[in-house]
């Protein structure tokens, strides 16, 4: 499944919507109104596999189907194994619930003191401000909540959430999520950010959004003005595969960056999508070229109906090992598991430490070579410049 990176190509074009005037195509409201949301629409545009057809039929009971025309153009309609197709078009695997899977896999409801607020970490909160997205990822952690397909009846309560933050001075960091906060109108987002900036103990405001990926037309000069006004607003976007890195996404990220918005990326490790070191290397290189720092690579959460997406954690460790030392450190995300039940994010790293004693740490580098570093000054062995210029051979170190 290796992705051959062409550094000079940024995917773009209107594809099936060539007849739509460019001005209309660039209207994010038009993109939302013309999303593909039904089986009939899909079947008019492409031939579905039986597995996909059954998945779409089940989607109304789990997580609604929605794909923007812009993103649908990026899907390979001739390839059932297309990495983007797998992320957005439901498959019947969503109906299977494995014993370890949970509706609220991260225990958010348990850590929710008021509707819309998740307070798991001491100094920060997650503020869920909407239950809608431009398109719905089939592995969504909040599939119980977004789109309301499961009749969860979540209704964001801005005032309750703001009052909770105001009354808890230990909160210095607020992450706006949902759903997708960038679906809020500019005026509403401006008001919300103004209220948060007025809270003296709130130092750090973040937005988690996949809007730049699904709907880059939303990143308008007016939106950028709102974000600049209340900056710095940090933003984490969500890109999983190099084909998502289009000319339009690159332009949207540049507009955000020039508005003073630091950008990071969060990917989810998904079977048949990005569980390959070559694919991941192509992705992180493209991200950096779009002014986006790879931040997290998540193991897929244990959400109901996710078994067909989940990847052996050892593959994630292998991918990080394949990046570390083989590309710039800026390109290497942190591989994490968001602990089931609400334990928070835990880094899962390749094992570089061979031995740790009171005197020294013995560790390997990215090539597998072994080094020693003394922990107590003056206790390290002298290094013979001729005999020990190179690190200890792995085989010798085991003898």
N, C-alpha and C positions, 0 to 999 in steps of 0.2 A: 504494500500500500504506500510505498515511498512517494513523496511529493517532490518532483523535480522543480526546484525554484528557478524561475526566470526573473532576475532582479529588475528587468526593464519593463515588465508587464504588470499593469494594475487593471484588474477587470473592471469594465464599465459598460454602459449602454442600456437602452430601454427595452431591448429584446422583444417580447410579445406585445409590448405597448408602444411600438414605434409610431403608431398613428396618433398618439397623445401629444399635444403641443408641449414643447419643452417647459414653458412657463407653468403649465398644469402639472406636469410630472414633478417639478420641483416644489410643489405645494404640499406640505406635509399633511394638511387636512384632507387633500384629495387621496393621498396614499392610504390614510386611515379608512376613509370611506370606501375605498375599493379593495380592501383586503380580501383574500381568499379565505372563506369561513365555512364553506359547505362541501359536501361530497360532490354535488352536481358541478360546482365551480371547478373543483380539482379535476374531475373526469373530463371536463371540456378542454382542459389545458394540458393534460398528460394522461398516460396510461398507468394506472395504479396496479401494484401487485395485489394478490388476494390478501396477503398479510396486512398491507396498508389499508385496503378497503375495510377490513374488519376493524382495524385500529381506528379509522375515522368514525365508524359506526359507534364505537365505544367512547369516543372522546367527549361526548356530551355528558357522560357520567363522571368524568375525571377532571379533564382540563380542556377547555374549548380549543378548537382549531382556529388559528388566525395567522396569516402570512401576508406581509406587505408586498405589493407588486414589485417594488424595488428588490427585495430580497429573493422573491420567487424567481426572478431572472437569473440569479446566481446558481440555482439548483440545476443539476444535470438531469433532465427529464428522461433521458435514455438509460440512465444507470441507477438501478435500485440500491447500489452500494455507495452512492454519492454521499460524502460526509455531511453536506449541508441538508440534504434531503432527509437523512436519518434524524437530524436534530429537530425538524419542524413538522414533518408529516407523520402522524400517529401510526404505530404498528400494534398488532394485537398483543404483543408482550406487555403492554401497559395494563392489560386486564388481569395479568398474573401477579399475585401478591405472595412474595416469598416470606417464610416465617420470621426472618430478621427485619423485615421492612415495617415502617411506621408511617402513619399519616402526618405526624408532626415529628420528623426524625431528629430535629435539633432541639426539641423541648422548648420551643419559643413560647408556647402558651403558658407553660409553667413559670416562665420568667417574665410574664407580662403583667405589671402592676395595674395598668390602665389600658384600655383598648388602643392598639397601635404602637405601644411602647414595649420594647424587649430590653430588659436591664439585666444582662448576664455578667458583664465585666464591671469592676468597681467604678471606673471613671468614665464609662461611655455607654451610650444607649443606641439602639436601633429604633428609628422612628418610621413606621410604615404609614405612608401618606396617601397611598392609592392601591386599589386592587386590580388595576388594569395594566396591560402591556401592549406594545405595538404588535408583537407576535409572541407566541407561546412555545417556549422550549419544552420538549416532551419529558425532560428529566428534572423539571422545576422543583426546587426544594419546597416552594410554597404553593404547590398545585392544589392543596386543600383550600387555599384562600383566593388566589388570583383567578379571574374570569367567573367566579361564583358557580362553576359547573357542579360543584358538590354541595351547593346550597349552604355554604358556610356563613353567609350573611355578614361578612366583615364590612364595616363602614368606618372609614378613618375618622377619628375624633381629634381634630387639630387642637382645639382649646384644651381638652383634657391632657393631651400629650404635652403641650407647651407649659401648662400649669405644673405638671409633674416635673419637667426639666427645671423650671424656675424654682421649685421648692426643694431641689436636691443639689446643693452646691458642690457635691463631689463630682458631678457630671461636667466634664470639660470637653467631651468629644461626642458629636451627634452625627450619626449616619442616616441619611434619608434614603429610604428604599421603598419597596412595595411588593408587587407592582413596580411601575417605573415612574419615578418622580418627574422626569422630563416630559411626561404626558400632561402635567399640569400646565394651565395657561400661564403665560409670562407674568400676568398681573398677580395670579395666585402664588406663583413661586416667589415673586418679588416680596409679597406680603409675608410669606412664611420665613424667608431668609432674613427679612428685616426684624421679625419678632425674635428669631434665634440670636441675631447679632446684638439685640438689646439686652440679652441675658449676660451679665458680666462674667459669670464663671464659665461660659461656653467659649472655649478658645479655638476649637477645631471643628469645622463643618465639612462633611463629606457627602457625596452623592454616588449611589450605585446605580448604573444605568446600562441597558443594552440598546437604548434608542440610537446612539450614533451608528451602531451596526445594522439595525433593522430599518432605521428611518433617518439617515443622515440629513435629510431635508429639514428636519426639526432644528438643526443647529444653525439658527438664523442669527444675523447681526443683532437683532433685538434680544434674543435669548442670551447671547454673549455679553451684551451690555448689562443685563441683570446679574449675571455671574461675576462680571468684573466689578460691579458696584458693591457687591457684598464679599469680595474676595479677601484672602484666598479661599476659594472653594475647591477642594480636592475631589477628583472624580475617578472612580474605578469603572472601566468598561469591561465588556465580556466578549472576547473573541476566542474561538476554539480551533479555527482552521485557517490556513493561509488564504484560501479562496474568499474568505470574508473580508480580506484586506483590499478593498477596492479603491479606485481613484476617489470615489465619493467619500468613503470613510477617511481616507488620508486627508482630504480637504477639510472635513468636519473636525478632525483631531487638530489640524493646524489652526483652525478658527478658535477652538477652545484653548489651545496652548497660547495663542497670541492674546487671548483675553485673560491670561494669567491663571489658567486652570491647570494645575499639575495632574498628569494623567498616568494611571496605572492600569494593568490588565489582570483580570482574573479568568482563568480557564478552568474547565472541568474535564478531567480525564475520562474519555468516553470510548467505548469499544467500537472499533471500525471507523472512528472519527479522527482521533489524534493520538492513539496509543502506539506511537512510532517515533523514534528519536529524530528521524529525518524530517517528518512532518512538523514536529515540535520545533526543531531548529529553524526551519523555513518560517514558521509562525513568529518566533521571537525576533528573528532578524527583521521581518517586515514591521513588526510592532515598533521596534526602535527607530526604524526609518520614518514612522508616522509620529514620532515624539511621544511614544507610549512605552513606559517601563514595565516589562513583565513582572508581576507582583506575586500572585498565588497560582499554583496548579493544585486544584482540589481533587481528592478522591470523590467520586460520585456519592452523594448522600444516600442513606438507606431509606429513600422515599418509596412509597408504595408504587409498584409497577416499574421499578428501575433496574431489575436484574439483568435485562438484555443490554443495558448500557454499561454495567459496572465492569471494571478492569481489575485484575489481580494487582494489589498494591505493589508487589515486587516489580511490576512493569513500570510504575511511576518512579520507583527508586532507580531503576535501570535508565530511564530517560534523563533524570537529573544527573546521573553519573556520566551519561553520554554528552551532556552539555557542559558540565563543570570542567574547566580547563581547555575545552575544545572550542569555546567561543568566549566573548567578553563576559565578565561577571555581571554586567548590567543586564544581560540577556537571560540570566538564569533565575527562574521564579523559585519561590519556596514551595515545596510539595507539602501539603497539609491534609490532615483528616479533621473535619469538623466533628468532634466527638459525638457519637449518637447519644441522644437524651439530654444534650445541653452542656457538655463538658468544655465547649469552646474549641478553638483551632489549635491543633497539636502538630508541630513540624515533624515530618517523617523523612529523614535524610539517609543517604548512603553511609555506610559505616567506614569512617576514615581513621578512627582511633583504634590502634592495636592494643595499647596497654597504657594505663595511667597509674602511676605510683606516687609516693611522697617525693621522689627524687626527679622523675622525668615523665614526659608524655612521649609515647612512640606512636607515630601515625604514618599513613600512606598519602601520597599525592594522587592526582588524577591518573597518572600512568601506572599506579600500583607500586611505585618505589617507596621505600621506608626511610623515615627520618626520625631523629631524636631531638627533643628540645628540653633543656634542664629547667626544673621548676624552682630550684634554689640557686641563686647567683653563686658562682665559684665552684659548683659541683659538676659542671659538664666536662666531658672528656675533651682534651686538646685535639684539634683536627689537623692531621698531617696533610698539607696542601697537595702533596703528590699522591699519597696513598689513598686519601679519603675525600678527594674532591667530588667524586660522584656519590650519591646516596647508596645505602646498603642495598644489595640485591635482595629481592623478595625471597628467593630460595635460600640464600645464606642466612637471612634473618630467622628463618624457621628452624635452622639446625641447632 
